[in-house]
Amino acid sequence: METRAGVPAGAATNHFRNREALLVAVAERVLELHFADMAAATDGMAGPAGGFDKAYVRGLVSTMVHGALNSDEPKTP
């Protein structure tokens, strides 16, 4: 992974103790960027009644990713 990213060997382990920690950090960053994009796209618009908080969406995404990674069904693009 580090070779493909063009960084020195061991660079990732300086920040993340294992692959799972790296993937969690990536997922959290994707959510952060998504929320920023959605906030910019919906600036001034009313959201759904009651709204969705970050914890709810984070849990939903986590459940979907976990289900996709642990499914025996063939993956389609």
VEXDO-791961 format. One record per atom (N, C-alpha, C): residue number from 1; residue in one letter; atom name; x negated, y, z negated. Coordinates in steps of 0.02 Angstrom, whole numbers. Atoms other than C-alpha are relative to their C-alpha. Layout:
N
  nr rest atom      x      y      z
 NUM    A   CA      X      Y      Z
...
***
This chain:
77
  nr rest atom      x      y      z
   1    M    N    -41    -59      0
   1    M   CA      0      0      0
   1    M    C    -44     63      0
   2    E    N     43    -60      5
   2    E   CA   -137    122    -46
   2    E    C    -38     11     66
   3    T    N     35     -6    -64
   3    T   CA   -231     86    116
   3    T    C     46     33     51
   4    R    N    -49    -28    -48
   4    R   CA    -74    123    218
   4    R    C     14     74    -15
   5    A    N    -13    -69     20
   5    A   CA    -49    284    119
   5    A    C    -61     45      9
   6    G    N     61    -39    -10
   6    G   CA   -229    336    150
   6    G    C    -29     28    -64
   7    V    N     28    -21     63
   7    V   CA   -274    350    -33
   7    V    C    -48    -54    -25
   8    P    N     48     50     24
   8    P   CA   -416    263   -127
   8    P    C     34    -58    -37
   9    A    N    -26     58     36
   9    A   CA   -386     88   -196
   9    A    C      3     15    -74
  10    G    N     -9    -12     72
  10    G   CA   -319     97   -373
  10    G    C     35     66    -15
  11    A    N    -31    -65     12
  11    A   CA   -243    270   -350
  11    A    C     71     -6    -29
  12    A    N    -69      9     24
  12    A   CA    -65    208   -377
  12    A    C      1    -23    -72
  13    T    N      0     26     69
  13    T   CA   -110    115   -536
  13    T    C    -22     52    -50
  14    N    N     16    -55     45
  14    N   CA   -176    277   -609
  14    N    C     64     34    -24
  15    H    N    -63    -34     15
  15    H   CA      5    339   -609
  15    H    C     56    -48    -19
  16    F    N    -54     48     10
  16    F   CA    114    182   -611
  16    F    C    -30    -67    -21
  17    R    N     30     60     28
  17    R   CA     78     27   -716
  17    R    C     12    -63     42
  18    N    N    -14     58    -43
  18    N   CA    158    -93   -591
  18    N    C     45     21     58
  19    R    N    -41    -15    -59
  19    R   CA    260   -104   -431
  19    R    C     69     24    -20
  20    E    N    -67    -20     23
  20    E   CA    425    -91   -525
  20    E    C      1     73    -21
  21    A    N      4    -70     22
  21    A   CA    371     73   -606
  21    A    C     -5     47     59
  22    L    N      6    -40    -61
  22    L   CA    322    140   -436
  22    L    C     67      6     36
  23    L    N    -65     -1    -34
  23    L   CA    489     90   -359
  23    L    C     52     40    -38
  24    V    N    -46    -41     41
  24    V   CA    586    167   -504
  24    V    C    -14     74     11
  25    A    N     18    -70    -11
  25    A   CA    490    330   -481
  25    A    C     22     23     69
  26    V    N    -21    -17    -68
  26    V   CA    526    327   -294
  26    V    C     76     10      2
  27    A    N    -73     -6      1
  27    A   CA    712    297   -325
  27    A    C     22     64    -35
  28    E    N    -18    -61     36
  28    E   CA    719    438   -452
  28    E    C    -15     62     42
  29    R    N     17    -58    -43
  29    R   CA    633    556   -329
  29    R    C     50      6     57
  30    V    N    -50     -2    -53
  30    V   CA    755    507   -191
  30    V    C     65     30    -27
  31    L    N    -60    -29     30
  31    L   CA    900    546   -309
  31    L    C     -8     75    -11
  32    E    N     13    -71     12
  32    E   CA    821    711   -357
  32    E    C      7     40     65
  33    L    N     -5    -35    -65
  33    L   CA    804    761   -174
  33    L    C     71     -1     26
  34    H    N    -69      5    -22
  34    H   CA    979    699   -136
  34    H    C     44     52    -36
  35    F    N    -40    -49     37
  35    F   CA   1055    804   -275
  35    F    C    -16     71     21
  36    A    N     18    -67    -24
  36    A   CA    959    956   -216
  36    A    C     32     15     68
  37    D    N    -31     -9    -65
  37    D   CA   1020    930    -38
  37    D    C     75      9     -6
  38    M    N    -72     -5      8
  38    M   CA   1199    904    -95
  38    M    C     19     67    -32
  39    A    N    -14    -65     31
  39    A   CA   1192   1059   -206
  39    A    C     -5     56     52
  40    A    N      8    -50    -51
  40    A   CA   1129   1162    -59
  40    A    C     57     -4     51
  41    A    N    -52      9    -51
  41    A   CA   1258   1088     61
  41    A    C     69     20    -26
  42    T    N    -67    -14     28
  42    T   CA   1404   1116    -58
  42    T    C      2     64    -40
  43    D    N      3    -63     38
  43    D   CA   1352   1284   -129
  43    D    C     64     40     12
  44    G    N    -61    -39     -5
  44    G   CA   1513   1377   -165
  44    G    C     62    -41     12
  45    M    N    -57     44    -11
  45    M   CA   1625   1227   -133
  45    M    C     21    -32    -65
  46    A    N    -25     35     59
  46    A   CA   1735   1147   -265
  46    A    C    -13    -74      6
  47    G    N     12     72      0
  47    G   CA   1688    969   -312
  47    G    C     63    -38    -18
  48    P    N    -59     40     19
  48    P   CA   1805    825   -353
  48    P    C     20     14    -72
  49    A    N    -25    -11     67
  49    A   CA   1913    841   -507
  49    A    C    -40    -44    -49
  50    G    N     41     36     48
  50    G   CA   1805    791   -655
  50    G    C    -72     -7     21
  51    G    N     68      5    -27
  51    G   CA   1653    778   -542
  51    G    C    -35    -65    -16
  52    F    N     43     58     12
  52    F   CA   1517    648   -542
  52    F    C    -65     27    -29
  53    D    N     63    -22     29
  53    D   CA   1370    672   -658
  53    D    C    -57    -43     25
  54    K    N     59     35    -25
  54    K   CA   1193    616   -620
  54    K    C     -6    -70    -28
  55    A    N      5     66     30
  55    A   CA   1200    470   -741
  55    A    C     46    -50     35
  56    Y    N    -47     43    -36
  56    Y   CA   1353    399   -653
  56    Y    C    -28    -20     68
  57    V    N     26     13    -67
  57    V   CA   1276    415   -480
  57    V    C    -63    -42     -4
  58    R    N     61     39      8
  58    R   CA   1108    348   -540
  58    R    C     18    -74    -14
  59    G    N    -22     68     15
  59    G   CA   1197    195   -612
  59    G    C     30    -34     61
  60    L    N    -30     27    -61
  60    L   CA   1296    170   -452
  60    L    C    -53    -20     50
  61    V    N     54     14    -48
  61    V   CA   1141    180   -342
  61    V    C    -41    -59    -25
  62    S    N     39     55     28
  62    S   CA   1046     65   -459
  62    S    C     35    -67     10
  63    T    N    -40     61     -9
  63    T   CA   1186    -64   -451
  63    T    C      0    -21     73
  64    M    N     -1     16    -71
  64    M   CA   1194    -54   -261
  64    M    C    -67    -27     22
  65    V    N     67     23    -20
  65    V   CA   1005    -72   -240
  65    V    C    -14    -69    -29
  66    H    N     10     65     32
  66    H   CA    998   -216   -364
  66    H    C     39    -54     37
  67    G    N    -41     48    -37
  67    G   CA   1140   -303   -273
  67    G    C    -29    -15     68
  68    A    N     29     10    -66
  68    A   CA   1058   -278   -104
  68    A    C    -64    -41     -3
  69    L    N     63     36      6
  69    L   CA    890   -343   -163
  69    L    C      9    -72    -23
  70    N    N    -11     67     28
  70    N   CA    964   -496   -247
  70    N    C     54    -39     36
  71    S    N    -51     34    -39
  71    S   CA   1091   -544   -115
  71    S    C    -30    -53     45
  72    D    N     22     54    -46
  72    D   CA   1075   -706    -17
  72    D    C     26     13     71
  73    E    N    -27    -15    -67
  73    E   CA   1168   -627    129
  73    E    C    -54     28     44
  74    P    N     50    -28    -46
  74    P   CA   1066   -587    284
  74    P    C      6     76      3
  75    K    N      1    -74     -5
  75    K   CA   1013   -405    296
  75    K    C      6     20     72
  76    T    N     -7    -27    -68
  76    T   CA   1067   -309    450
  76    T    C    -20     73      0
  77    P    N     22    -71     -3
  77    P   CA    995   -142    506
  77    P    C     59     47      3
***
